[in-house]
Amino acid sequence: MTGFIFALTLRQLVFRRSTLLLLLLATIPVLVGIVFKIGESNEDPERFTVRVLCVWLAVTTVLPLTALLFGTSVIGDELEDGTVIYLLTKPVERWRILVPKVCAAWLMTTLLVVSSIAVSSLVVLGGDAGKVILGFGLAAAVGALAYISVFVMLSIVTSRALIAGLVFVFIWEGAVSGIFEGVRFLSIRHYTLGIADWLTKVRSDVLDAYVSGATAVVLSLVVIVIAVVYANRRLQTVEIREAT
């Protein structure tokens, strides 16, 4: 059952209309990298790749928005239209429904974001892009799972998960954590940057994350576990509506 739910959810995500929009979003860092490369800028290529392509575009924009749309849809859409009744009425533990859906959304998010990071970094740095791709790729994978866990949880808790997720991404992680440094210990974005900084080991003038790598890994795991456990508990008590 778990494998079937994973495969079915993955197929649904691949053929969603919004997935094409997310694919276009993921190409933005690549296009910016191409413009930088043909423009023969005097800026340091490594600094531009890390700060602009990876941090500002991939981690700050592409990652949370991709995770938001995938995360809020894998269960939220089925709860909204009532089709989830066909799963919830079966004698299956709720976690066997929840986990494969989280994994499917995480896989799709990771593929899009890491591909965006890898291709855009290669465009600018060529053969020297290895450490950037590895560091930011692994960091994005961890960040994607943390984001997905939170957004899936929100989709079970509220019918306005998309709005709540946008508030979290742009208000909490964007504005609030940008103003108050202490809040960055409660920001998935800064966990991701902390892991990337830890793994890439680039110069401090290129990337100097506020949250240390080891701390970022631990806090990411805490967020993932809490979000998934709470989502599972809420899914056990969700009100089942007939599909219309």
Backbone torsions as a table, in degrees:
resi	resn	phi	psi	omega
1	MET	NA	-42.5	-178.5
2	THR	-61.4	-46.0	178.8
3	GLY	-64.0	-37.5	178.9
4	PHE	-64.5	-43.4	-180.0
5	ILE	-64.8	-40.3	178.7
6	PHE	-62.0	-49.0	-178.3
7	ALA	-63.8	-42.0	-179.9
8	LEU	-64.9	-44.6	179.7
9	THR	-64.5	-41.2	179.2
10	LEU	-62.1	-42.9	178.8
11	ARG	-64.2	-40.0	178.8
12	GLN	-63.2	-40.4	-179.7
13	LEU	-68.4	-40.8	-178.8
14	VAL	-60.9	-38.7	-174.3
15	PHE	-97.8	10.9	174.4
16	ARG	-72.3	145.1	179.1
17	ARG	-63.8	-35.4	-178.7
18	SER	-67.4	-22.0	179.3
19	THR	-64.3	-35.3	176.5
20	LEU	-63.3	-40.2	178.0
21	LEU	-64.7	-39.4	178.5
22	LEU	-67.8	-34.0	176.0
23	LEU	-64.3	-40.8	176.3
24	LEU	-65.3	-38.4	177.2
25	LEU	-61.5	-40.7	-178.7
26	ALA	-68.0	-19.5	179.5
27	THR	-82.5	-11.8	-177.9
28	ILE	-59.6	-49.0	176.8
29	PRO	-58.2	-35.1	179.1
30	VAL	-65.2	-45.6	179.9
31	LEU	-64.1	-40.4	178.1
32	VAL	-64.8	-38.9	177.7
33	GLY	-63.4	-39.8	178.3
34	ILE	-64.3	-43.7	178.5
35	VAL	-60.3	-42.2	178.7
36	PHE	-62.8	-42.1	-175.7
37	LYS	-67.2	-43.9	-177.8
38	ILE	-81.9	-15.5	180.0
39	GLY	-81.8	-10.5	178.3
40	GLU	51.9	53.4	178.1
41	SER	-71.2	153.3	178.1
42	ASN	-84.7	-4.7	-179.0
43	GLU	-70.9	147.2	179.2
44	ASP	-59.9	122.1	-177.1
45	PRO	-58.3	-40.3	-179.6
46	GLU	-65.8	-43.0	178.8
47	ARG	-62.3	-44.3	179.8
48	PHE	-63.7	-43.6	-178.6
49	THR	-61.9	-47.0	-177.0
50	VAL	-70.6	-53.3	-171.8
51	ARG	-74.5	-42.3	-175.2
52	VAL	-88.8	-57.4	-174.1
53	LEU	-71.6	-47.2	-174.8
54	CYS	-84.0	-50.5	-175.2
55	VAL	-76.7	-60.6	-173.1
56	TRP	-70.1	-41.5	-176.3
57	LEU	-91.8	-59.0	-174.0
58	ALA	-67.8	-56.5	-174.5
59	VAL	-76.5	-40.3	-174.9
60	THR	-81.4	-30.9	-174.6
61	THR	-114.7	-60.6	-173.5
62	VAL	-64.2	-46.3	-176.8
63	LEU	-60.8	-56.3	-176.9
64	PRO	-66.9	-36.5	-179.3
65	LEU	-70.1	-39.3	177.3
66	THR	-65.0	-46.4	178.9
67	ALA	-63.5	-35.6	-179.7
68	LEU	-64.2	-48.2	-178.1
69	LEU	-68.5	-41.2	178.1
70	PHE	-71.3	-44.2	-175.8
71	GLY	-65.7	-38.7	-178.7
72	THR	-80.3	-10.7	-175.9
73	SER	-98.0	-28.9	-171.3
74	VAL	-62.8	-32.8	175.3
75	ILE	-118.4	-36.4	-176.2
76	GLY	-57.2	-43.7	179.8
77	ASP	-64.1	-38.2	-179.9
78	GLU	-72.0	-33.2	175.4
79	LEU	-68.3	-37.1	-177.9
80	GLU	-67.5	-44.7	-177.1
81	ASP	-93.8	-3.7	174.2
82	GLY	87.3	-0.8	-177.5
83	THR	-71.7	-15.9	179.4
84	VAL	-66.3	-12.8	179.4
85	ILE	-56.5	-32.4	-177.1
86	TYR	-68.6	-21.5	175.6
87	LEU	-94.1	-44.0	-174.5
88	LEU	-69.2	-23.3	179.8
89	THR	-85.8	-5.0	178.4
90	LYS	-85.4	151.1	-179.5
91	PRO	-75.8	64.1	-178.3
92	VAL	-125.8	136.3	177.0
93	GLU	-58.6	141.5	-175.9
94	ARG	-61.4	-31.5	-179.0
95	TRP	-67.2	-26.0	177.6
96	ARG	-72.1	-16.7	173.4
97	ILE	-90.6	-42.8	-175.1
98	LEU	-68.6	-50.8	-173.2
99	VAL	-60.2	-48.5	179.4
100	PRO	-63.5	-30.8	177.7
101	LYS	-70.7	-40.5	174.9
102	VAL	-61.7	-43.4	-179.0
103	CYS	-64.7	-38.9	179.6
104	ALA	-65.7	-44.7	178.8
105	ALA	-65.8	-38.3	178.3
106	TRP	-65.2	-43.2	-179.6
107	LEU	-62.0	-45.9	-179.5
108	MET	-63.5	-43.3	179.6
109	THR	-63.5	-45.9	-178.9
110	THR	-63.0	-43.1	-179.9
111	LEU	-60.2	-45.7	-178.1
112	LEU	-67.4	-47.0	-174.7
113	VAL	-70.8	-46.2	-178.9
114	VAL	-65.7	-37.3	175.9
115	SER	-62.1	-41.3	178.2
116	SER	-62.4	-44.0	178.8
117	ILE	-64.1	-46.0	-175.7
118	ALA	-64.6	-49.0	-176.0
119	VAL	-68.1	-45.1	-179.2
120	SER	-64.6	-37.0	178.6
121	SER	-68.4	-40.3	178.3
122	LEU	-64.7	-36.8	179.7
123	VAL	-59.7	-42.3	-175.5
124	VAL	-88.1	-44.7	-172.5
125	LEU	-99.4	-15.8	-179.3
126	GLY	62.3	-130.3	-177.7
127	GLY	-68.6	-13.0	179.6
128	ASP	-89.9	8.6	-174.1
129	ALA	-87.3	-1.1	-173.1
130	GLY	-54.3	-51.5	-176.0
131	LYS	-68.8	-32.9	178.1
132	VAL	-68.7	-44.9	179.6
133	ILE	-63.2	-45.6	-179.1
134	LEU	-64.2	-48.6	-177.4
135	GLY	-64.8	-51.8	-178.6
136	PHE	-73.6	-29.5	177.5
137	GLY	-64.0	-49.1	178.4
138	LEU	-65.2	-40.5	179.1
139	ALA	-63.5	-41.1	179.3
140	ALA	-65.6	-35.2	178.3
141	ALA	-64.3	-43.3	177.5
142	VAL	-66.6	-45.8	178.9
143	GLY	-61.4	-37.7	179.0
144	ALA	-62.4	-42.9	-179.9
145	LEU	-65.6	-38.5	178.1
146	ALA	-65.5	-47.2	178.3
147	TYR	-60.9	-47.7	-178.4
148	ILE	-59.2	-44.1	-179.7
149	SER	-58.7	-44.7	-179.7
150	VAL	-67.0	-44.0	-176.3
151	PHE	-72.3	-33.6	173.7
152	VAL	-64.6	-42.8	177.0
153	MET	-58.7	-45.0	179.5
154	LEU	-61.5	-36.9	-178.4
155	SER	-67.4	-24.2	177.1
156	ILE	-85.9	-33.8	-176.7
157	VAL	-76.6	-38.7	-175.1
158	THR	-138.3	149.9	176.7
159	SER	-79.2	-8.8	178.2
160	ARG	-108.9	44.1	-176.9
161	ALA	-63.6	-36.6	-179.0
162	LEU	-63.1	-43.0	178.6
163	ILE	-66.3	-45.8	179.1
164	ALA	-60.3	-39.2	178.7
165	GLY	-66.4	-39.6	177.7
166	LEU	-64.5	-39.4	176.4
167	VAL	-62.3	-43.7	179.8
168	PHE	-62.0	-45.4	-175.6
169	VAL	-70.6	-49.1	-172.3
170	PHE	-90.6	-35.7	-178.5
171	ILE	-87.0	-56.3	-176.7
172	TRP	-70.0	-56.8	-175.5
173	GLU	-77.5	-30.1	-178.7
174	GLY	-84.3	-65.9	-173.9
175	ALA	-77.7	-55.0	-172.9
176	VAL	-64.7	-48.8	-179.0
177	SER	-69.9	-20.8	176.3
178	GLY	-74.0	-28.6	-178.4
179	ILE	-90.7	-45.3	-175.4
180	PHE	-107.6	110.3	-174.8
181	GLU	-64.0	-34.6	-178.7
182	GLY	-62.0	-26.7	-179.1
183	VAL	-70.3	-18.3	-176.8
184	ARG	-64.4	-18.0	174.4
185	PHE	-74.4	-5.8	176.6
186	LEU	-117.9	29.4	-176.1
187	SER	-124.6	120.8	177.8
188	ILE	-63.5	-35.1	178.0
189	ARG	-57.3	-44.7	-177.7
190	HIS	-76.0	-25.3	170.8
191	TYR	-63.7	-44.3	-179.2
192	THR	-62.3	-44.1	178.9
193	LEU	-66.3	-36.5	178.3
194	GLY	-62.9	-42.9	178.1
195	ILE	-66.4	-41.9	179.6
196	ALA	-62.6	-43.8	179.0
197	ASP	-62.6	-39.9	-179.7
198	TRP	-63.9	-41.3	-174.5
199	LEU	-84.9	-36.2	-177.6
200	THR	-78.0	-33.3	-179.4
201	LYS	55.3	42.6	176.0
202	VAL	-81.3	169.7	-178.4
203	ARG	-60.3	151.3	-177.9
204	SER	-66.0	-25.6	177.5
205	ASP	-77.7	-10.0	176.4
206	VAL	-93.8	-47.7	178.5
207	LEU	-151.1	124.2	178.6
208	ASP	-135.9	87.4	-174.3
209	ALA	-69.2	149.2	-179.5
210	TYR	-75.6	-38.5	-179.0
211	VAL	-96.5	128.9	-179.5
212	SER	-67.4	159.2	-174.8
213	GLY	-60.0	-50.9	-178.4
214	ALA	-62.2	-42.4	178.0
215	THR	-63.5	-40.2	-180.0
216	ALA	-63.1	-40.0	178.7
217	VAL	-63.8	-47.2	-179.4
218	VAL	-62.1	-46.7	-178.7
219	LEU	-65.6	-35.7	177.0
220	SER	-62.7	-44.6	179.0
221	LEU	-63.4	-38.3	178.0
222	VAL	-62.3	-46.3	178.9
223	VAL	-60.9	-45.0	-178.7
224	ILE	-61.5	-48.2	-177.6
225	VAL	-64.5	-47.0	-179.3
226	ILE	-61.7	-45.7	-177.4
227	ALA	-64.6	-43.7	-178.3
228	VAL	-69.3	-42.5	179.5
229	VAL	-63.7	-44.3	-179.6
230	TYR	-67.6	-39.3	178.0
231	ALA	-62.4	-39.8	178.9
232	ASN	-64.1	-41.4	178.7
233	ARG	-65.0	-42.5	179.5
234	ARG	-68.6	-34.1	179.5
235	LEU	-66.2	-28.3	179.3
236	GLN	-70.1	-24.7	-177.0
237	THR	-111.4	8.9	-176.3
238	VAL	-65.9	144.5	178.4
239	GLU	-79.7	124.4	-178.4
240	ILE	-88.4	122.9	178.0
241	ARG	-108.9	144.3	178.9
242	GLU	-66.6	140.5	176.8
243	ALA	-66.3	142.0	-179.8
244	THR	-111.2	NA	NA
